[in-house]
Amino acid sequence: MTDLTSLTLAEARKGLADKTFTSLELTDAHLSAIEKARVLNAFVMETPDQARAMAKAVDEKIARGEGGPLAGIPLGIKDLFATKGVRTTACSKILGNFVPTYESTVTSQLWRDGAVMLGKLNNDEFAMGSANETSCFGPVGNPWRREGSNTTLVPGGSSGGSASAVAALLCMGATATDTGGSIRQPAAFTATVGIKPTYGRCSRWGIVAFASSLDQAGPIARTTRDAAMLLRSMAGHDPKDTTSVDIPVPDYEAAIGKSVKGMKIGIPREYRLDGMPAEIEKLWSEGAAWLKAAGAELVEVSLPHTKYALPAYYIVAPAEASSNLARYDGVRYGLREQGKSINELYENTRAEGFGAEVRRRVMIGTYVLSAGYYDAYYLRAQKVRTLIKKDFEDCFAKGIDAILTPATPSAAFGIGEKGGADPVEMYLNDIFTVTVNMAGLPGIAVPSGKDAQGLPLGLQLIGRPFDEETLFSLGEVIEQAAGRFTPARWW
Ligand code: GLN
């Protein structure tokens, strides 16, 4: 039998349906791959017993012809998703050994459709970061290395464990979340496909909150088709999240292979940065040429407020984070550090439980929301956010179907190489992705090429609200033209 871990999700679905192998065999193949790849630190909790039990149960269902759309498919779950009876920490010390008594809506829909949970995946603490270096469980290794080098690179963040595990063939797909780029940037760094759907498409219920007006869940997968299959199960209205939208979930997979002829693709001139590596520039033109060859029309567009997106994001996101993270006080759950008074208990717990980056965000957030600074920072950032959204609306009003940009300004970098002295150096990773969260739009990152050192690079497509289907159709064109990329195994 060929190595079951190298199949795509769609191929595995066929193999399971044809009874070429069972879910238990597929699950066992992935569990043993996970064991051999512990050096990557992608999983913070392996759940082999649960995985085998789920696989056996689904095998029985498949035998009875009752398997759902993801029947028997082994997945990894970002540790930001609450999983009933399985430790969920958001990779923060402050959550300690928190074991939820409930399941997030997104993961419960995956289990409803027959998927199997392999374990919980590493991420930046509370999803704050772009390199998976802020996790209390330590950094994640990218399965990709520079040609001829032994340096371990970051997989991007905050969904670094998800991206690394999918790229290293440890799971067939993974859940992830994206507040400013955390699905798309790690996907680009690992040659995987990541889609952040429209704000409101997936329920946020049971996902540890970072910045509630920006957070969205989405999948990281090996192909656009696999991502489409996963999103279909993850998306949908949930009365428990008032921001989730009550519109039907399309069959996203039907968009794969659909013609893109006549589509208008915007190329935003403001995304051409000074000092951007020539390879990224080249990749962008190549991507545009592929879409053109498939019959799409390229149109230069302007998104004039792009340059304010990152500074505005670093006001809005920390402001919301400081409010969301106020609940971690050592009283109800997680870590508790005693003190002489209740205030001291709060202070000791929070000082001990939060890592440096999270403390920085809480301080920035508290500052921009404080009396006297609220108007100057927070309110101003909200106004800028409206302008950023309007830039996109103007574009779409002119008949643009989707916008093509690079996903990241560089390829993956080494652990510890960025952001040590200046956090902004790290924040710049999301320069092309934050605008999309600020506007609430869907965005997909698709592997598109390699840099001179052999590292993968990705392109991003940004769509109209709730038009993920167009992104899947266009993403597939890029995937077909660029081919698929798999890292050479060194672990
Ligand atoms: N890198 C960004 C941040 O640190 C975005 C993270 C995310 O999307 N969760 O805030």
Residues whose N, C-alpha, C, O or C-beta is under 5 A from the ligand:
A	BS01	LIG	A127 M128 G129 S130 G157 S158 T177 D178 T179 G180 G181 S182 D430
